[in-house]
Amino acid sequence: MARAWPAIILGALLAYLVLVPLGFLALSSFRPTGLPFEPGLTFANYAAVYGAPGFSRLLGDTLVFAGGSVAIALTLGTILAWLVERTDMPGARLTRALIILPMATPPLLMAIGWAMLLSPRSGAINVWMRDLLGWAPFNAYSMGAMIFVQGLALTSTAFLFLAPAFRNMDPALEEAALASGASTLTLFRRVLIPLLRPAVMAAAIFLLIVGFVVFEIPGTLGMPARIFVLSSQLFYLANEAPGGIPLYGQVGALATLFLALLLGLGFVYRHFTREAARFRTITGKGFRPRRMRLGRWRHAALGLVALYFTLAVVLPVGMLAWMSLMPFQARPSWAALSMVTLENHRDLLDSPRVLEAAANTLLVAGIAATLVAVLSTLISWVTVRLRAPGSAVLDALSFLPIAIPGVMMGVALIYVYLTLDPIIAIYGTVWILIVAYATDYLSFGTRAAGGVMVQMHPELEEAGRTSGASGAMVLRRITLPLLWPAIAGIWIWVLAHAMRELSTALMLQGRDNQVMTTLLWDYWQGGEPTRAAAVGVWLVGALLAALIAWQILERRRA
């Protein structure tokens, strides 16, 4: 029974963090007013959502957006992973850094940067094309632009998924196939593709889940053109519905169907990540890494990496940096250099609102990262090492938040903490954001900590227990020191992602808990692009520092 207590305590905490908000959300979908504890039961919200003439288009646009962006990210990620890990392309370490660096650019900033570049009337590239061709061929506020920008934003994640799979493939299998007379096509079809399939499928499903739940790019580039996907429709119903009254009942009804879809995708993802373990080909002394010679294609490979980095970082961030130095929105030109000013940056540094948002961002991100690191370590220890009764349920609960869109989590927490306000008065404060972020990123933390703990041989811990150490002492003196680099990596990863998160923060925004991303959104939506650009430049700098620290820790752990 003593082994079961940690699982029981952690299970109760996870049930409160995950199941209680989802229960409130489901209950609200059957209430006429959309408030969970108001009287009455109705299916009118479901009829209004699923019977609406635009529902089929919403579903179709969501599938097109998610599928298109995943296709771009997987294609680029696979090619880049193969070039870095399995070819003799020069500067592999620098190339790897350039591919990962776009993670320091939040999707919201990438969308704003491309809006400044491709806006039909004032976008810098469109203005140049109009001067050159007489017409502007691009439109930032279109489905094609949404897919393009989201695909670029997801490519770094796809690369991180697929690079280890390419790195860990034993070339002896390829050599054996070629020695047996297999052609290059047969080698790809019979050897490489089967070995890579679990990793590729896991990456595809994870990215598809992300494509369904992201809000930043659909909200920035889609909503102005009335192009809605799941996440932006949820935001619209909760914040910008006709009449100005949030349609929380319809939010709950719409969330119920898509939550079921996302949960299904989440458990398929778990299946493929487990299947990937069956395709490991590292075999100790027999493992001999071999890189393919690119020959004259080496320069083309470097050109592809440079093109990706230019599209994902140089153009959007460069445009933001330029705009932050302008007194008003102006395209880059020699004539505009005379207008360069630091006034936007000085105003931000002197603004109490900006300083308060920056302090809130650091506080929320730091505490949420600490909570995720601690909970992830404890959950992984209980499920992987103790194997306590109920470990499977605990693992499933910790994985569940990956399938919950930020907008949906925000609405659910509104229900919970408005109801509990007399008891737990955190609604409208930074603490409700901390709870939201800790819940959102718990799935990543437990996957990362659990993966490292599986790789640690239990002999050291067994030796500690044999020597008379208690379970708590073994955890403190043996397990935690071995896990420390992974825990630090989780902390920095969550810190960086919490600093760039928008959708949940927008839903839970109050007078006293504004963060940098919501401030950036307010400036952009309020018609202050130069102020938004200045905020974005500072945010990118902070995220870049966090990303560099994360990569240093990852290298030390390796």
C-alpha positions in Angstrom: 0.0 0.0 0.0 2.9 2.4 0.7 3.9 2.2 -3.0 0.5 3.3 -4.0 0.3 6.5 -2.0 2.6 8.6 -4.4 0.4 7.5 -7.3 -2.8 8.3 -5.4 -1.6 11.8 -4.4 -0.2 12.7 -7.9 -3.3 11.2 -9.5 -5.6 13.4 -7.4 -3.6 16.5 -8.3 -3.7 15.6 -12.0 -7.4 14.9 -11.9 -7.9 18.4 -10.4 -5.6 20.1 -13.0 -6.9 18.2 -16.1 -10.3 16.4 -15.5 -12.0 19.1 -13.4 -11.7 21.8 -16.1 -12.8 19.4 -18.8 -15.8 18.4 -16.8 -16.8 22.0 -16.3 -16.4 22.6 -20.0 -18.6 19.6 -20.9 -21.2 20.6 -18.4 -21.4 24.1 -19.8 -22.2 22.8 -23.2 -25.6 21.6 -21.9 -26.5 24.8 -20.1 -28.7 27.5 -21.8 -26.4 30.3 -20.5 -23.2 28.3 -20.9 -22.4 28.7 -17.2 -21.9 25.3 -15.6 -24.0 25.8 -12.5 -26.9 27.7 -14.0 -30.2 25.8 -14.1 -31.6 24.0 -17.1 -30.4 21.4 -19.6 -30.4 21.9 -23.4 -29.0 20.6 -26.6 -29.5 24.0 -28.3 -25.8 24.8 -28.1 -24.9 21.6 -30.1 -27.6 22.4 -32.6 -26.3 26.0 -33.0 -22.7 24.8 -33.5 -23.1 21.7 -35.6 -26.2 22.8 -37.5 -24.7 26.1 -38.6 -24.3 26.5 -42.3 -20.6 27.3 -41.9 -19.7 24.3 -39.8 -18.6 22.1 -42.7 -16.4 24.9 -44.0 -14.9 25.3 -40.5 -14.1 21.6 -40.4 -12.7 21.6 -43.9 -10.6 24.7 -43.3 -9.2 23.3 -40.1 -8.2 20.0 -41.8 -6.7 21.9 -44.8 -4.7 24.2 -42.5 -3.4 21.5 -40.2 -2.7 19.0 -43.0 -1.0 21.6 -45.3 1.3 23.0 -42.5 2.2 19.5 -41.4 3.1 18.5 -45.0 5.4 21.5 -45.3 7.0 20.9 -41.9 7.5 17.2 -42.4 9.0 17.6 -45.9 11.5 20.3 -44.8 12.2 18.6 -41.5 12.9 15.2 -43.1 15.2 16.7 -45.8 17.1 18.9 -43.3 17.5 16.0 -40.8 18.9 13.7 -43.5 21.3 16.4 -44.7 22.6 17.1 -41.2 22.8 13.6 -39.9 23.5 11.4 -42.9 25.5 13.4 -45.4 28.8 15.2 -45.5 27.3 18.6 -45.8 29.9 21.1 -44.4 29.2 22.9 -41.1 26.7 20.4 -39.7 26.9 21.9 -36.2 26.2 25.4 -37.4 23.5 24.1 -39.7 21.8 22.3 -36.8 21.8 25.6 -34.8 20.3 27.5 -37.8 17.5 25.0 -38.1 16.7 25.1 -34.4 17.0 28.9 -34.0 13.5 29.6 -35.4 12.1 28.2 -32.2 13.2 31.5 -30.6 10.7 33.3 -32.9 7.2 32.9 -31.5 4.6 32.0 -34.1 2.8 35.2 -33.3 5.8 37.3 -34.2 6.4 35.2 -37.3 2.9 35.9 -38.4 3.2 39.6 -37.7 6.5 39.8 -39.6 5.0 38.1 -42.7 1.9 40.3 -42.4 4.2 43.3 -42.7 5.9 41.7 -45.7 2.9 40.4 -47.6 0.0 42.7 -46.6 -1.9 43.3 -49.9 -1.6 47.1 -49.7 1.4 47.9 -47.5 3.5 44.8 -47.3 7.1 45.4 -48.2 7.4 42.6 -50.7 4.1 43.4 -52.3 5.1 47.1 -52.7 8.3 46.0 -54.4 6.5 43.6 -56.6 3.9 46.3 -57.5 6.8 48.7 -58.5 8.4 45.9 -60.5 5.4 44.1 -62.1 2.5 46.5 -61.7 0.6 44.2 -59.4 0.9 42.6 -55.9 0.9 38.8 -56.2 0.8 37.9 -52.5 -1.8 38.1 -49.7 -0.8 37.5 -46.1 -4.5 37.2 -45.1 -5.2 33.9 -46.9 -5.3 30.2 -46.3 -2.1 29.7 -48.4 -0.2 32.2 -46.3 -1.4 30.6 -43.0 -0.3 27.2 -44.1 3.1 28.6 -45.3 3.9 30.4 -42.1 2.7 27.6 -39.8 4.7 25.1 -41.9 7.8 27.2 -41.3 7.0 27.5 -37.6 6.7 23.7 -37.2 9.8 22.7 -39.2 12.2 23.0 -36.3 10.0 20.7 -34.2 9.8 18.2 -37.1 13.6 18.3 -37.4 14.0 17.6 -33.6 11.7 14.6 -34.0 13.4 13.1 -37.0 17.1 13.9 -36.5 17.6 11.2 -33.8 16.0 8.6 -36.1 18.4 9.4 -38.9 21.3 9.5 -36.5 20.6 6.2 -34.9 20.1 4.1 -38.1 22.9 1.5 -38.4 24.5 1.9 -41.9 25.3 -1.8 -41.8 21.8 -2.5 -42.8 22.2 -0.2 -45.9 25.5 -1.8 -46.7 24.0 -5.3 -46.5 21.2 -4.3 -48.8 23.5 -2.8 -51.4 25.9 -5.8 -51.2 22.8 -8.0 -51.9 22.3 -6.2 -55.2 19.5 -3.8 -54.1 19.1 -0.7 -56.1 18.9 2.8 -54.5 15.1 2.7 -54.9 14.8 -0.7 -53.3 17.1 0.4 -50.5 14.8 3.3 -49.7 11.6 1.3 -50.1 12.6 -1.9 -48.2 15.1 -0.6 -45.6 15.1 3.1 -44.9 11.4 3.9 -45.1 10.4 1.0 -42.8 13.0 2.0 -40.2 11.9 5.7 -40.3 8.1 5.0 -40.5 7.4 5.0 -36.7 9.4 8.2 -36.1 7.8 9.9 -39.1 4.3 8.9 -38.1 4.9 10.0 -34.5 6.1 13.4 -35.8 3.3 13.7 -38.2 0.6 13.0 -35.6 2.2 15.3 -33.0 2.4 18.1 -35.6 -1.2 17.5 -36.6 -2.3 17.9 -33.0 -0.4 21.2 -32.9 -1.9 22.2 -36.2 -5.4 21.7 -34.7 -4.8 23.6 -31.5 -2.6 26.6 -32.5 -4.2 30.0 -32.4 -1.4 32.6 -33.1 -1.1 32.3 -36.9 -4.8 31.6 -37.6 -5.8 34.5 -35.3 -3.3 36.9 -36.9 -3.6 36.0 -40.6 -6.9 34.3 -40.8 -9.4 36.2 -38.6 -9.0 39.5 -40.5 -10.0 37.7 -43.7 -12.9 35.8 -41.9 -11.0 32.5 -42.4 -11.7 30.5 -39.2 -10.2 27.2 -37.9 -11.0 25.4 -34.7 -8.9 27.5 -32.4 -9.8 30.9 -33.9 -13.5 30.0 -33.9 -13.4 29.1 -30.2 -11.7 32.4 -29.5 -14.3 34.2 -31.6 -17.2 32.6 -29.8 -15.7 33.5 -26.4 -14.5 37.0 -27.1 -15.9 38.5 -30.3 -19.4 37.0 -30.8 -22.2 39.2 -32.1 -23.8 41.1 -29.3 -20.6 41.2 -27.3 -21.8 38.3 -25.0 -19.5 35.3 -24.8 -21.2 32.2 -26.2 -19.7 29.8 -23.6 -22.3 27.1 -24.2 -21.3 27.0 -27.9 -17.6 27.0 -27.0 -18.3 23.9 -24.8 -20.3 22.2 -27.5 -17.6 22.9 -30.2 -14.8 21.9 -27.8 -16.4 18.5 -27.0 -16.2 17.1 -30.5 -12.8 18.3 -31.3 -11.5 17.2 -27.9 -12.6 13.7 -28.8 -10.7 13.9 -32.1 -7.6 15.3 -30.5 -7.6 12.7 -27.8 -7.8 10.0 -30.4 -4.8 11.5 -32.2 -3.0 11.7 -28.9 -3.3 8.0 -28.2 -2.3 7.1 -31.7 0.8 9.3 -31.2 1.6 7.3 -28.0 1.2 4.1 -30.0 3.8 5.2 -32.6 6.2 6.5 -30.0 6.1 3.0 -28.4 6.5 1.4 -31.8 9.6 3.5 -32.5 11.4 1.6 -29.8 11.1 -1.6 -31.8 13.1 -0.1 -34.6 16.3 0.9 -32.7 19.3 -0.2 -34.6 22.2 1.0 -32.4 24.1 -2.2 -31.7 27.1 -1.3 -29.5 30.4 -2.0 -31.2 28.8 -3.0 -34.5 27.4 0.5 -35.0 29.4 2.5 -37.6 28.0 5.8 -38.6 28.5 6.5 -42.3 27.7 9.7 -44.2 26.7 9.9 -47.8 28.8 12.1 -50.1 26.9 14.9 -51.7 29.6 15.9 -54.2 28.5 18.8 -56.3 25.2 18.9 -54.4 26.8 20.2 -51.2 26.3 23.8 -52.2 22.7 23.2 -53.1 22.2 21.6 -49.6 23.7 24.6 -47.9 21.5 26.8 -50.1 18.4 25.0 -48.9 19.3 25.5 -45.3 20.0 29.2 -46.0 16.7 29.5 -47.7 14.8 28.0 -44.8 16.6 30.2 -42.3 15.9 33.3 -44.4 12.2 32.5 -44.6 11.8 31.5 -41.0 14.0 34.1 -39.3 15.8 36.6 -41.4 12.8 38.1 -43.3 10.1 38.2 -40.5 12.5 39.1 -37.6 14.4 41.5 -39.9 11.1 43.2 -40.8 10.1 43.5 -37.1 13.5 45.0 -36.3 13.2 47.5 -39.1 9.6 48.4 -38.1 10.7 48.9 -34.5 13.0 51.7 -35.6 10.4 53.6 -37.6 8.0 56.3 -36.3 5.2 54.7 -38.5 4.8 51.7 -40.8 7.3 52.2 -43.7 8.9 49.7 -46.0 12.7 49.3 -46.0 14.4 51.7 -48.3 17.4 54.0 -48.5 15.1 57.0 -48.1 13.5 55.6 -45.0 16.9 55.3 -43.2 16.7 59.0 -42.4 13.7 58.3 -40.1 15.4 55.6 -38.0 14.7 56.2 -34.3 14.9 54.4 -31.0 11.8 56.2 -29.7 9.7 53.0 -29.7 12.2 51.1 -27.6 12.6 54.1 -25.2 8.9 54.3 -24.8 8.7 50.7 -24.0 11.4 50.8 -21.4 9.7 53.8 -19.8 6.2 52.4 -19.8 4.9 51.0 -16.5 2.5 48.8 -18.5 5.4 47.2 -20.4 7.5 46.7 -17.3 4.6 45.1 -15.4 4.0 42.8 -18.3 7.6 41.8 -18.5 7.7 41.1 -14.7 4.5 39.0 -15.0 6.0 37.1 -17.9 9.1 36.1 -16.0 7.2 35.3 -12.9 4.6 33.1 -14.6 7.1 31.4 -16.9 9.6 30.7 -14.1 7.1 29.3 -11.6 5.3 27.3 -14.2 8.6 25.8 -15.5 9.6 24.9 -11.9 6.2 23.2 -11.3 6.4 21.2 -14.5 10.0 20.1 -13.8 9.1 18.9 -10.3 5.9 17.2 -11.2 7.4 15.6 -14.3 10.2 14.1 -12.3 7.9 12.8 -9.6 5.4 11.4 -12.1 8.1 9.7 -14.2 9.7 8.3 -11.0 6.4 6.8 -9.9 5.4 5.4 -13.3 8.9 4.2 -14.5 10.7 3.3 -11.3 8.2 2.5 -8.7 5.6 1.1 -11.1 3.0 1.7 -8.5 -0.6 0.5 -8.9 -2.4 3.0 -11.2 0.8 4.1 -13.0 -0.9 3.7 -16.4 -3.7 6.0 -15.4 -1.2 8.5 -14.0 0.7 8.4 -17.3 -2.4 8.9 -19.3 -3.6 11.9 -17.2 -0.2 13.5 -17.6 -0.3 13.0 -21.3 -3.9 14.4 -21.8 -3.1 18.1 -21.9 -1.3 17.8 -25.2 -4.7 17.4 -26.9 -6.3 20.5 -25.2 -6.1 23.7 -27.2 -5.0 26.8 -25.3 -8.3 28.6 -26.0 -10.2 25.6 -24.7 -8.1 25.3 -21.5 -8.5 29.1 -20.9 -12.3 28.8 -21.1 -12.4 25.7 -18.9 -10.3 27.5 -16.2 -12.6 30.5 -16.4 -15.5 28.2 -15.4 -13.5 26.5 -12.6 -12.1 29.6 -10.9 -15.2 31.8 -11.3 -17.1 28.9 -9.5 -14.3 28.5 -6.8 -13.7 32.2 -6.5 -14.7 32.5 -2.8 -12.4 29.6 -2.0 -9.5 29.9 -4.4 -9.5 33.5 -5.5 -7.0 33.4 -8.4 -9.2 34.4 -11.3 -7.7 37.5 -13.0 -4.3 37.0 -11.4 -1.0 35.6 -12.5 -1.6 32.5 -10.6 -4.4 31.3 -12.9 -1.8 31.6 -15.8 0.7 29.6 -13.8 -1.9 26.8 -13.3 -2.8 26.9 -17.0 0.8 26.8 -18.2 1.8 24.1 -15.7 -1.0 21.9 -17.0 -0.4 22.7 -20.7 3.3 21.7 -20.6 3.1 18.7 -18.3 2.8 16.3 -21.2 6.1 17.4 -22.6 7.8 17.3 -19.2 6.7 13.8 -18.4 7.7 12.5 -21.9 11.1 14.0 -21.6 11.8 13.0 -18.0 10.3 9.5 -18.5 12.4 8.9 -21.6 15.6 9.7 -19.7 14.6 7.6 -16.7 13.9 4.6 -19.0 17.5 4.9 -20.3 19.0 4.9 -16.8 19.9 1.4 -15.6 18.3 0.7 -12.2 21.4 -1.0 -10.8 22.7 2.1 -9.0 19.3 2.7 -7.3 19.2 -1.0 -6.4 22.6 -0.8 -4.9 21.5 2.2 -2.8 18.5 0.3 -1.5 20.7 -2.7 -0.7 23.0 -0.4 1.3 20.0 0.5 3.4 19.0 3.8 1.9 15.3 4.7 1.9 13.3 5.3 -1.3 13.4 9.1 -0.7 17.2 9.0 -0.1 17.8 7.0 -3.3 15.7 9.6 -5.2 17.6 12.5 -3.7 21.1 11.1 -3.7 21.2 9.0 -6.9 18.2 9.5 -9.2 18.0 13.3 -9.1 21.7 13.9 -9.7 21.6 11.6 -12.8 18.4 13.3 -14.0 19.5 16.9 -13.3 20.6 17.8 -16.9 17.2 16.6 -18.2 15.3 18.4 -15.5 17.2 21.6 -16.3 16.4 21.1 -20.0 12.7 20.7 -19.2 12.8 23.9 -17.1 14.3 26.0 -19.8 12.1 24.5 -22.6 9.0 25.3 -20.5 10.3 28.7 -19.6 10.8 29.6 -23.3 7.4 28.3 -24.4 5.5 29.9 -21.5 7.1 33.2 -22.4 5.8 32.9 -26.0 2.3 31.4 -25.3 -0.6 33.6 -26.4 -4.0 31.8 -26.7 -4.4 30.7 -23.0 -3.1 34.1 -21.8 -5.6 35.9 -24.0 -8.5 33.9 -22.6 -7.4 34.5 -19.0 -6.3 38.1 -19.4 -7.3 40.4 -16.7 -6.2 43.9 -15.5 -3.4 42.6 -13.3 -2.0 39.6 -15.2 -1.0 40.9 -18.6 2.1 39.3 -20.1 4.3 40.3 -23.0 2.4 38.2 -25.7 -1.0 39.7 -24.8 0.6 43.2 -24.8 2.0 42.5 -28.2 -1.4 41.3 -29.4 -3.1 44.4 -28.0 -0.6 46.7 -29.8 -1.0 44.8 -33.1 -4.8 44.7 -33.0 -4.9 48.3 -31.8 -3.1 49.6 -34.9 0.3 50.2 -33.3 2.6 48.1 -35.5 5.8 49.9 -34.6 5.2 49.4 -30.8 4.3 45.7 -31.5 7.5 45.3 -33.4 9.6 46.8 -30.6 8.0 44.4 -28.1 8.6 41.5 -30.5 12.3 42.4 -30.8 12.8 42.3 -27.0 10.8 39.1 -26.7 12.9 37.4 -29.4 16.1 38.4 -27.6 14.9 36.8 -24.3 13.8 33.6 -26.1 17.1 33.4 -27.9 18.9 33.4 -24.6 16.7 30.7 -23.3 17.2 28.6 -26.4 20.9 28.9 -26.3 20.9 27.8 -22.6 18.6 24.8 -23.5 21.0 23.7 -26.3 24.0 23.9 -24.0 22.3 21.7 -21.4 21.2 19.3 -24.1 24.7 19.0 -25.4 26.0 18.4 -21.8 23.4 15.7 -21.2 24.3 14.0 -24.5 
